[in-house]
Each structure stands twice: as C-alpha cells, then as structure tokens.
Amino acid sequence: MKTTKTINILFCGTGGQGVLSAAEICGWAALYAGCHVKKSEVHGMAQRGGSVESHLRFGKKVFSPLIPAGGVDFLVAFHTGEAARLRHLLGKEGTDLTGALDAAASVVKDRRYMNIYLLGVLSRQLLIGERDWIRAIEHVLAGKRTSENIAIFLQGRGG
C-alpha cells in the first residue's frame, strides 16, 4: 500500500466485543500491506463490560501510537454508547462507521462475529488488499474458527 498520509482508526466498544482483536487484525493487515504500524490500547473494566478502545495508526512512518484529538479518520464502534463518548475525536473529514452496527446485527446471527463483519465494512474504505486482510485474520485467529471469520469478513466487505 502506497500512502504518504497516516491513517488513524479508533476502535471502541465494551469488554468482550472483540475491540482488541479487530484492531490487531487491522494492524497486521496494514503491516502485510507494507505500512509502518503503531497501536495503543486502553482497557477500562473490560472484564465487566467496561470501556475498551484501541488506537491504530499506519502509514509511511508513524511516530506515536496515540491519535491526536480531532485526528480520527475512521471511528469503528461496537457499542453506540462508546461511539457517542468518543465521537468528538473524529476529524472533520473522518468517517463514523457506527451506522453499520444495524446492518451487522441483521446479517450476523452470532454476536461473536460482529467485530469481524465491521472489519469487512472498514476494509472497503482502506487501500489494503483482500489477501492481506485474510492473511491477518489467519494469523491473529489461528485455529479459532478461521473459515467462519473469513466468511463473515467477506460478507462485511461486500464479497
């Protein structure tokens, strides 16, 4: 992937929704696409359904893992309350993917796959090839229902 711009993605939700797994997969996909990647995670009381967020930045050269205020290019929320809490970080040209939650809920019957479906939705917005995404899913979720995760990802991607 050839880009001079740093892409900033904020993943957010509550404990158990797969926020950290989604950020990890996206980070590996960007790395496989040839980007420099930085990631930072904030765990609240995640084990009790508390806030979880992950800042992911990638591009030609990234110096800090934290996204500056107003610098979020893509807000990927797995919980509407968390999206509302963090929406102020979205940049003027940023994209809020929270609207995809309703579509995901109608398509994905097993909530454990919501994060993967939303990654598919996000992937349509990024210049990372499908092969790199699938490779990242296989790497991060090795042996954890990989084929089902790839199928759900492709549904979210629209393929």
N, C-alpha and C positions, 0 to 999 in steps of 0.2 A: 504494500500500500504506500503510495507516494503522497505525502501531505506535509506541508510546512506548518500548518495550524495544529495546535494542541487541541485534542478533543477531550472534553470534560463531561463525565457521566456520573450522576449521583443516583445510586440505588438506595431505596429506603423501604422499610416495612417494619414488621414486628418479628420477634423471635419465632423461629420455626417456619418462616415463609420462604426461606431459600435466598435471602438477600446476599449473603456472603458467597454462596455457591454461584449465583448468577454473575456477580462481579468477578469472581475467579475465572469463570469460563470466558467472559468477555475479555479479561486481561490476557489470557492465554491466546485467544483468537487474534487479538491485536499484535501480540508478540510473534505469533506464527506468520502474521502478515508483514513482519519486518519493522514494527514500531518499537520505540522505547516506551516502557510502561512503568507507571508508579501507581500504587494502590494504598489506601488507608481505610481502616475500619473503626467504627465506633459501636461498641456493644453496650447497650443500657442493661436493663434487667431482662435480657433476651430470653432467658430460660423461663420467664414468667410472662411472656407476651409483650415485653417492653420494646422500646425503640431500638432499631438496628439500622445503621447506614454505612455505606461504603462509597468512598470517593475513588473514582478510577480516571486516570489521565493517561493519554497516549498521543504520540506524535513523533516528530523527528528527534527531539530532545526535550525531556521533561525534567525539571529540577526539583519540584516539590510534589508530594502526593496529595496535598490538600487543595481543593478547588477554591479559588478566591470568591468572596461574596459577589453575586451577580455574574459569575462566570460559568454557571452550569449550562452546557449545551443540550443535554438530554436528562430529564428527570424521569426515572423509571421507578415507579412506586407500586408496591404490592399491597398497600393499605391506604385508603383515601385520607384517613386522619394524618398519616405521616406525610402524605403529599401536601396537604394543607399547611402543615407545620414548616415544611422546607421549601415551599414554592417561591418564597422571596429570594432564594439563591439563584433562581433561573435567570439567565441572561436575557436581554431584550430580544435577541434572535433565537433564543432557546426553544426547545420542543418539549412539551409536557405530554408524556405518554400515559398519564393516568386514565385517560378516556378509553384506553384499550382494555382496562380491567373488566368492563361489562362484556365485551366480546369474548375475552378469555374465559370468563365464568360461564358463558353459554356454550363454548366449544369444549373446554377441558372438564371432563367429568370427575377426575381425581385431582383435588386441590394441590397435591404434592407436585404437580407438573405446571402449575400456574407460572412459576418463575421462568421455566424453560420456554413456555409459549410466549411470554413477554420478551424474552431474549430474541425470539424469532421476529417479533414485531420490531424491536430495536434494530436488528440486523439489516432490515430493509433501508435504514437511514444511514448506514455506515459503509464505507468503501473497503469492507473486509470480505473476502471471498467465502462462499459457502463451504468449500473444502477446509478452510482454516477454522471455521466455526465447528464443523463436525469433528475435526481433529481435537479441538479444545474440549468439546463435550466428552469425547472418548478418553481424553487424558484426565480430566477432573473427576468424571463419574465412572471411572474404570470399574466394570463389573456391577454397577448399580443401575440395572435396567437401562443399559445404554441404548438399545434399539428403540425402546419406548420413548426415551428422552429425545432421541434424534427425530423420531416421527412427530412428536409434539412440537419440537423446534421448527420443523419444516412446515407444519400447519400454521404456526405463527408467522413464519416468513412468507407464507402465501404459496408454498410449492408443494 
